[in-house]
Amino acid sequence: MNSVSPNAVQYTGGAMHSELAEGRRQPAPAQQGGFGLRPPQSRDHSRETSEEPEEIDKLKAKLMSAWNNVKYGWTVKSKTSFNKISPVTVLGHSYLLNSEEQVERFRLAFVSRLWLTYRREFPQLEGSSWTTDCGWGCMLRSGQMLLAQGLLAHLMPREWTWPDAQQLTDVDFEVLRIRSPVRVGGVPIPSFGSPRGSGTPEKTPPSHLTPNSSQKKRFESSRDRQAEPVHQKLLTWFGDQPPTPFGVHQLVAIGRSSGKKAGDWKAVAKSTVVHNLAVYVAQDCTVYKEDVARLCELSFSHTPPEPDNQACKSVIILVPVRLGGEALNPSYIECVKNILKLECCIGIIGGKPKHSLYFVGFQDEHLLYLDPHYCQPVVDVTQVNFPLESFHCSSPKKMPFTRMDPSCTIGFYARNKKDFESLCSAVSLALSSSVEKYPIFTFMEGQSQDYGLEAHSSNHTGPAPHIMPPGKPARVNNRRHSDEFVFL
């Protein structure tokens, strides 16, 4: 099923009954990857909880797992097309695909993102019979991908790319040359680059610059290779085994212990593997600068301050927003584009209704995304030199902005105080591009308590932070019938 939010995941009596019930209500498609498989028939699950033996409960979980494995494990291969005349943007970097070099740079940038999808056959979740998150974990996976990108920015060299990306030889996209539209009078509109056969040679960089470019490329390759142990270590943190700090088992356990649904961000505060990194979750579409500053200063409270970081730890800033009513307001599209052009942006959790996706860029009027709705076998990350290929996607996908659900969460990363100040300026400028009277969100001086609110952050000692808390309408953009994201 196409669930997006942990709101729909209930651990009651050791099983995710609300998801099971919704899965049963969905009609089975006529054919899924050449197989037809009917989900279990709907029954009174309150009665099932009290009367059915554990063996039947396990059988139900296996049947639902098998059904979802078929549903999400079979895909129809279709190449995504990109054009040569418009730049494609991936997390602050743009590529004009009119040369092999630019195509390769785009390919490396996309493939190097961490792709976290449904998995099957992982150790049984505590308190349930489930060994897969197929059909209910896409919101968790999207949150994992956003967090993983923040960790890449925090731990890896700047503009790092995976040096073994060449292993993914079946990169599934194509670049098309769009026929130039014709002006009145039959004069074609010029496109980027020199047209073939025009007789005008393309400009090439001076020969004395070529060695520098090659030298830089060799340096980056060597630097990226040296960072591979960190890359592999980072992936172990998201493995689907109970001890991993950001895996499904840990996220579900945190949700249960907090009396909440399964979530993501509380795991950062509980983890001991990531040092000097905080997560700040904005509320009511407002980032309070003093709250961020106080949050970041805490990590060095017992350590002498260093001049470079000014006693500030790095921070991931998450801003939940709503870009319209029941559908995306088109006036916000340009603003979203400008945000994705920023190097401080680490992506957007969004998607289609009840179908979570992780947006990393765009071209023209289409968003570029990583899709968690693909079921893969579990990878044992406790093994030495475990394979990395399944954590990197070779198939860029696009979706029209008009299909984007208006409820989403935007992520940013700042390494230190200076970066945060630059982030505030750059993001504020991007927000001003909207033709709407009210910006998507704002930065405010001072603390949230100055306005009668409590800060939402990874080190908050009160109740676990929420985005749009259940049963408590938000002050801004409340929509009664829409699914909202809940993070822990």
N, C-alpha and C positions, 0 to 999 in steps of 0.2 A: 504494500500500500504506500501511497505517497504522503507519508506523514512528515511534517517539517519540525514540529516543536516538541520538546520534552513535556509540554502540557498534556500531551495525549498519552504519555507513558505512565502507567500506574503500577506500582509494585504492591499488590494486595494478595495476601494468601500465597505468595511465592510465584505469581504469574502476572504477566502484563495484560490484565483482562480487558481493559478498554481497547487496546490495540488488537487483541484477538477478536473482540466483538466487531470492530470496524472492518478487520480483515475478512471476517465471515460475511458481513453484509455486502462486501464488494462482489459483483458478479465476476466470474472467471472469464477471461478473454477466450475467444474461440480457439486461439492457438498462441502458444508462447514458445518461440524458438523451435517449432516443430513438435511440441508436446502440449497436450491439453491436460490440465490438472485442476481438479475442483478443490477449493478450500473447504475445510470442515463446515458442516451445517450449523446454523445458529441455534443455540440453546440458552437456557437460563443460566448465566454464568455465576450468579450468586449461589445457585443450587450446586453447580459444579464444584465451587470452592469448598463447600462443606461436605459433599458426599462422594466425590470421585476419588479413588485411590491415587497414590502418587504415580503409579505406573501409567495410568491413563493420562495424567497431567503431562508426564514426560512424552507420551505418544503424541498428544496434541501439539506440544512444542516442536517435536520432530516433523510433524505434518506441516505445520505452519512454516518451519524453516525450509522444508523441501519446496513448498509452494513459492516462498519468496526467493529462494535460490534460483528457481526456474524463471520467475518474473524479472529478477534483476541481474541474473547471470548470463542472459542471452541478449545480445545487442545486434542490431542491423548496422553493419559498417557503412558509413556514408561520409564522404569527405566534406569538410567545411571549406568554403571558398572565401578567399580574401582577395581584394583588388590591389593593383599596383599604384593607383593614383592617390590613395588616401592613406595617411599614416595609421598604423595600428599601435595602440598604447598598452603597455603592460607595466603596471605599478610604477609609474613615474618615468618610464622610458618609452620613447616612440621610435618606430621602425617604418621606413618607407620601402615597401617590398618591391623595388624596381631593380634590384641587383641580387646576385647570389649571396653576396656578403651580408646584406641586410636580412635576407630570408633566413640565413643561418643564425644570425644574431637573435632574431625573433624566436626561432626554434629553440635555441639554447635557453633563452629567457623563460619561455613557457615551460619547457620540459624540466627545468631546474626547480620549479615550484613543487612543494610537497603535496602529494595527492593522497588523501585519506578517505577510504571508501568503506562500504559494507564489507564485513568479513564473516566467514563461516568456519565452524569447527574449532572455535577458540574454547578455552576452559570454561566450564559452566559458570554462569553468573550466580553469585551468592544469593540464596533465597529464591531461586527460580530454576527452571529446567532449560533455560535458553543457552544455546551455544552459537548464536548468530545475532546480529543486530539488523538483519535484513527487514525492511519494512517499517522500522521505527527509529532507527538511529541516524537518519540523515542530518538532523539539526546538530547532533553531537559531532558528527564528522565535519560539517561545515565550520563549526566552532573550533575544532581541532586544527583545521587548515589555516584559519585566521591566526590562531595562537602560534602555529608552526612558522608562519611567515614572520611574525614578530620575533620569534626566537632566531630565525635565520638572520634577521637584521641585527639582532643583539650579539650573536656569537660568531657569525661568519664574516669574512672580508667583504668590504664594500663591493657591490656588483658581482658577487660570487656567482659562478655557474658550475653546474655539475660536470666535472671533466669526463665522466663516463657516459654522458648523454648520447654519444654516438652509438651506444649499444642498442638504443631504441631506434632501429632502422626503419620501422614501419610507421614513421611519423605521418599522421593521417590528415593532411590538409593540402590544399592546392592554391596557387596564386594565379589569378586570372587577369589578363589585360582587358580592362573595360574599354569598349569602343567609345572614343571621345564624342560627346554630344556636339551637335552642329549649330553654330550661331546662325542668325538671320543672314542670308546672302551666301550660305554654304561655306563659311570660314570656320574651321574646327577650333574648338577651345583648346589652347595649349595645355599639355599635361606635364607632370614632373619628368625630368630626364630628357635625353635626346631621342627622338623617334628614329627607328631603324631606317636606313636608306636616305636620311635627310641630307647626308653629305657634310654634316657638322659634327666633328669629332667631340666625344664627351670629354669634359675636363678631368684631368687626372692630377693628383697631388704632385708637387715638385719631387724630383728624384731624391733630393737630400732628406725628405721627410719619410720616405719609405722605410729605411732602417729603423727609425724610431718607432714606427707603427708595428713593425715585425717584432722589435725588441719588447714593446709593451705587451703584445699578444703572448710572447713566450713567457714574460714575467707573470702575467695573469694566469696562464696555464699552470706554471709551477706553483704559484701561490694557491690556486684553487686545489691542486693536488695535495698540497700540504695540509689543507683544511679538511680533507676527506675523513679522518678519524672523528672530527667534531660532527660532521654531517651524519656519519653512521651512529654516533652516540646519541645525537638528537633524535634520530628515528627510533632508537630503543625506548625513548621516553613515551612514545605513542603506541608501543606494541600492545597487542591484545592479550596480555597476561596480567594476572592480578597484581604483581609487584610494581608495574610501571606507573610513573606518577601522572601521566596524562592519557592513559589508555581508557577504554570503555569501562573496564571493571572498576577502576578508581573513580571515574566520574559518576558512575551509578552509585557506588558506595557512599560518596560524599553527599549525593542527593538524598539518599535514604537516611543517612545519619543526621542530616539537617532537617528532616521532615519535609523535604521539598522534592520536586521532580528532578530527574537527572539533569545535570548541568556541567559547566566547564570551568568558570574563572576562579572559583574558590580553590581549585587544585593548585594554582600558582602560589597562593599564600601558604598552602600546606606542604608544598614541595621543598626539598632541600637541595635539589640538583641545579636549580637556577639561582645564581647569586645576583644581587643588586638589580633586580627587576621587579617592578610593581605593575599592577593592572588597575586602572582607574575607569570606572563605569559611570558615565554621565547620567544625569537624571533631568527629566523635564526639558530635554533639548538644550541643556546648558552645561558648559565646562567651567567650573570655578577654579581659577588659576591658583588661588592660595591653597585650596584643597590638594591640588596636584603637587604644589611645592612642598607642603608639609608631608605628604605621602612619600615623596622621593627622598626627603632628608632623613627619614627614620633609619634607613639602613646603615648610615654612618654615624649613628648616635654614640657608638662606642669605639669609633675609629677616627684617627686624626684626619681632617679634611685634606683632600688633594687639590692643588690649584686648577687642574684640568676639568674636574667634574664638579668642583665647588660643593663637595659633600652631597651630591645628588645621585641617586641611582636612576637607571633608565626606567622608562614607563611606556606601557601600552595603554593607549587611550581608546575607549570604546564608546561610541555615541549612537544609541538607539534613536531612530527617527521614523517619522511617517511622512512619505512624500505624496500626500494626497488623501482622498477619501477612500472609496472602495476601489479605485484604480489610480495608477500613477498619474500625477499632474504633469503634463508635458513641459510646463514652464521650468521644472526642476532638472530636466535632462541635461542641459548645458552645464548646470552646476555640478551634477554628478560626474560629468566628463572632466571638468576642471579639477575635481578632487582626485580622480584616478590618475591625473597627470602629475600629481605631486609625489616626490620621492619619499616623503614621510608617510604616505598612505600605504597600508598593508592589506588593503582589500575591503570587500563589503560582503557581509553575510546577508543574503536575500533569497531571491528565487521567484518561483511562481506560487500561487496559493497552494498550501499543503505540499510543497515540493522545494526543499531547501537547496540552494546552490551557493557557491563561493565565487564572487565576481572579482576578476583580477585586471580587467582592462576593457577596451572597446575599439571598434572601428566604425566610423560613420554612425549609423543609428542602431548598431548592434553591440550588445555587451558580450564580453569574452569571459567564459567561466570554466571552473572545474566542477565536475558533477560527482557527488558521492554515491549516486544510485547505481553502483556496479558492484556485484558481489564477487569477492575474490577469496581464495583459500587463505587461512591465517598464516602469517609468517612468524616463525619462532625467532624472536629478536634476541633470545638469550644465547643463541649459537654464534660462534665466532665467524665473521665474514658472511653473515646472512645476506641473501640476495636483496638488492635495493630497487630492482626494476619496477616492482609492483607499486612502489611509493611515488612513482613519477609518471605523469600522463603524457602520452604521445598523440592525443587527439584533441586539439583545441575545438571548442564548441562555441557557437554564437547564438544569441537570442535577442530579438527586437526589444528595445527599451519599453515599448508599449505593453509587453507581456510581463514586465517586472512588477512583483507585488510591492505596494507602497510601503509596507513595513519592512525595515531592514536595519542593520547595524553597521556603522562605518568604523574602521580601525585605523589608528595612527601609531607611530613609534617615534619616540624622542630619546636620544642617548644620554643627554645631559641637559642642564638648565639652558644653555645657549641654544641647543637644538629645539627645546620646547618653545623658547621665545620666537625662533624662526618659524616653527610650526604654527604658532598662533597667528603670525602675520600672514604666512602663505595661505593658510586655510581660510582666514577671514577674507582675503582677497578673492579666493575661489568662491566663497559663499556669496559675495557681492555680485556675482555674475548672474544670479537668478533674477528673472523679471518679476517674480513674486514680491509682494510688499514685505512679507515676513521671511527671513532667512530660514534655512533648514535647521540650524542650531546656532548658538552664539557662545562667545567667550565672555566671562564676567570676572571682574576683579573681586577679591575678597573670598569668603568662605560660604558654603551652602548654609551653615547654621545662622549666618547673618540674615538669611531670608527664610528662616524657620524650617530648613530642610536638613537632612542628614546626608553626609557624603557617602557615595557608593564606591568602594575600592577594595582591593584584594586584602588589605590589612584591617578592614573595618571589624571591630570587635563585637558589634551588635548582631542582629539577625542577618542572615545571608542576604546579600544584595539581590534585588530583582530588577528586571526591566518590565515595566507595566505590571505591577504586582497583581496576582489573581484576587478578584473581589474588591479591589481598591482602584477606582478610576483615576487615571493620570490627569494632571492639570492641563496638558496640551494634547490636542489631536486624539482624543479618546474615541475609539470605534468599537461598539459593543459586539459586533458580530465578526470581528477579525481575530485571527490567531496572532498572538504577540510572543516575542521571544522571552524566555526566562533563563537567566544565567545564574549560576552559583559560583 
